[in-house]
Amino acid sequence: MARSKTRPSLENPRQELELLARDLDLTAFADHLPEMLGRAEQMSLSYTDFAMNLLQAEMKARQERRLERGFKRSRLGMVEDLDTFNFSFRPNLEPRVIWILNTEKSFLDNR
């Protein structure tokens, strides 16, 4: 990620905010900034609410990216449901028992 250490200030404060957010690796913050600024102006949000909304969007995006990276690193491949699961790869699993456990709500509730 390219970071500008000597970038001159811009005339447009919105562009300046977006570039500063990107320099700080706050990509979701920068992506949502125009939308959130418009909403804050329309709804007369307090500074606290405005900052909270932007930081929550950044946190959510980071959590989603972390999950995506973890899934990619796990190399699990396509997630299957029971309808398409090939039980021949796991002969020690009895399909009948798995289906019963899947349909029994009380089993999951008692966990």
N, C-alpha and C positions, 0 to 999 in steps of 0.2 A: 504494500500500500504506500503510495507516494504521499509524503507529508511535506508541506511547504513550511519552511522555517522563516523565510524572509518575504512572504507574500505581502504585497502592499494592501492596505485597507481598500475595500470597494465602496463605491458611492451608494449602492443599494444595500441597506442593512439586512434584508432578507437573504440576499445572496451571501453576504458575509457570514450570517448565522449558519447557513447550510454548509459553506466551506469549512467553517470552524468545527462543526459537528463531524464532518468527514475527516478532518485532520485528527480528531480525537477518536476515530474509529466508531463513531456513533451513527452507523449507517442507517438504521431504522429511524432514528431521531431525524436525520437529514431527509430521509424519504418522506416522512410524515409531516415535516415542518410546514410546508405550504398549506396543507389541508387543515392542520391544527391551528395555524395562525388565523386562517379564515374563520374557523369555528369559534375561536376565542374572541375575535372581533365581533362576530354576530351575536354571541351569547354573553358577551361582557364577562368572560371568565376571569377569576382572580389569577394573580401570578402563580399562586400555589397550585391551583387546579390546572392551569396551563402546563406548568412544569411537571406535575404529577402525570398528566395524560401523555406527555412526550416520553417521560422516563418509563412509564408502564409499557408503551409501545416498543421501546428499545429492549426492555427486559423480556417481553414476550417473544420478540424476534430472536433474541439471543438463545432463549430456551428452545425454540423451534430449530434453530441452526445446530445447537448442541445435540438434540435428539437425532437430527438428520445425519450428523457426523458419526454419532455412536452407532446408528443403524448401518451406515455404510461400512464402518470399521468392523462391525460384527460379521459381515459377509453372510448374513442369514438368507439373503435372496428374497424371493417372493414369499409373502406371508400367506399361508393357506388356511382355509377354514375346514371344518370337519367334512363337508360335502366333497371336497377335492383331495383330502389327505390320503396318501397312499400308505395303508397300514402294512403292506408287504415289506416295507423298509424297516418296520419295527414289529417283528413277529411276536414279541413278548407283550404287546398291547392288544387287548381284546376289544375289537370295535364295539361290541355290544355294551361293555362296561363303560367305555368312554362316552357313548351316546347317552347312557342312563345318567352318568354324572353330569353331562352337559344339560340335560333336561330337568334334573332334580334341583329345584331352587333351595330346598332345605339343606342340601349338602353345602352349597355356597354360603348360605346364611349362618350355618353352624361353625364355619371356619373361624 
